[in-house]
Amino acid sequence: MSEVKYLVDGKQVQYEGLFDLEGLFWEIDNYFRERGYDRCEAKNYEEVYETGRQVTIELLPYKKPNYYLKVEIRVHAFFKNLKERVVEIDGVKRKLFHGRAELWFDANLYTDFEHRWENRVFFYFLRTVTDKFIKRSQTHLAEDVAIRDCWDVVDLVKSFLNMKRYSVAPRSSTYWIGS
């Protein structure tokens, strides 16, 4: 059985008002595509009620830095009481949705996700020794990437929904030490 490290657990973003649903998910999808994640959509369904629509979407983009590690960021979005509104922005009419949006973000790191090291007790022991002493730097690097990418997508969603005053530029993956 592969081991799971929960790096970011249940970061929540709530918003109520006008927003572009298709544009929001285009931005999220584009963000993960630029960073080399593979797309996996676990849920995508819509229910129509008298009070409005409810949309549930669950994305599970993942990245495999090597044969042993798998980074997965889970985006679970729930939209309720959605009603279409036609709004004129800069002389152009656009369809936007008015309603409540709740998004949850998780980042997980899976080790030995292909179950290669679990056949025998000796292999399991070697895996433990390898994790502790040999592959520790790779694991820490993958953890840092997963945490950074999760927080960056949270900032992207907040920026897209105008929950922040200014837009946020993605954090750099390199760190400079001044002399």
N, C-alpha and C positions, 0 to 999 in steps of 0.2 A: 504494500500500500504506500503510495507516495505521501510525503510529508507536505503539509501546507503551512505557510507562515502568513498570518493575517497582518498586513502592513498598515493599511488604512481601512478602518471598519466603520461603515455607516455615516460618512460625511454627507450631510443633508443640505440641500438648497431648496428653498421654497420661494415661490413668486406668484403674485396674482395681478393680472392686468392683460394688456395686449402684447402678443408676441407672435413671431413667425415660426410655426412649428417645423415646417420643411427646412427653413434656413438654419434653425438651431441644430437639427440632426445632420444637415450637410456640413456645418462647421465641425461638429464632433467627429463625424466620419473622416473628414479631410484632415483633422488634427492627428488621428490615429494612423491614417494612411501615410502621412508625411514622416512619422516616426517608426515606420516599419512594422506596424501591428497587422495581423491578419484579422479579417472581419468575421464575427460570429454573432448572429442575431438569434437569441434564444426565444424571445416572445415578441409578438407584434400583433395586437388585436385591438379592435375598436367596438364599443358598444354604444348604441344610440338610445337615449331616454328622452322623456318629455322635457326635462330640465336642461338637456344638452348632451354632448357626446362625452364619453370617457375613453381615453386611449392609454394603453399600457404597452411600453416598449422596454425590452431588456437586451442590452448589448453586452457581449463578452469578448471584446478584442483581446488578442493574446499575441505574445511574442516569444519565440524560442531562441534565446541567445546561443545555446549549445544543446547538445543531445541530452543534457542532464537537467537543465533548468527551464522553467516555463513561467513567464510573467503574465498575469491576467488581471485586467482592470474591468470591473463590473459596473455598468451604468444602468440603473433601474429607474425609469421615468414613468410617472403616473400623472396624467392630465385629466381633470374632471371639470364638468360644467362648461365645456367648450362650446362657444357660439361663434359662428363666422361673422366678421365685420368687414365691410369695405371701407378702407381708409385712404384718403388722398395724401400722398407724401411727395412733396416737390412736384406737384402737378401730375403725378402718376397714381392711378388707382391700384391698390394692392389688397389682396385678401389676407387678413390677419385673424387670429383667434383671440377671443377674450375668455379667460377662465383662470383656473388655479393649476399651477405646475409644482410638482414635488419630484425632485431628483435625488437619488442616493448613489454614492460612489464608494466602491471598495477596491482595494488593491491586494492581490494575493501572489505569493511566490510558491511554486510547486517544485520540489526536488524529486528526482527519479520518477517522473511522471509516466515513463514507459515501463516501469516495474522490472528493470533489468537486474537490479541488485538484491532482489528479495527471494530468489529461488532456494537458496540454502543459507544456513546459519552463518557459515564462514563468509559468504558474500555480504550478508547483512553487517557483519562485524567490519569487513573491509570498507563498506560504504560509510559507516559511522566514523572510522578513522580518516577516511578521505574527506568527509565533510568537515571534520574538526581541524585538520591540519593542512590539507593540500588545496582544496577548493574553497577555502574560506574567503579569499579575496574576491573570487568570481561571484560568490553568493552575496557578499556585501555590495559589490558593484551593481548586481541585478536588483537588490533591494533598493538601493539609492535611485536607480532609474525608474523603478515602479512607483516609488513614493513621489518623486519629482513629476512624473507624467500624470499621476492621479491628481495632484494638487494643481498642476497646470491646466488640466481639463476642467477642474472646478472653477478656476479663475476665468477660463475662457467662457464658460456658461454664464457666470455672473456678469462678465463684461458684455456678452451678447444680449442679456436681458436688461442691461443698463442698471444693474444693482450696484455698480461701482461708479464713481464719478469719472474715472479715466479708464481707458482700455489698458489691458495688461499685456506686456510683451512676454513671451515664453522665457523661462529661466535658462541660463546657459548651462550646458552639461560639463563645461570645463571650468576649473577653478584656478585662478591666478594667485600666486603668492608673491607679494611685493618684496623687493629687497631693500 
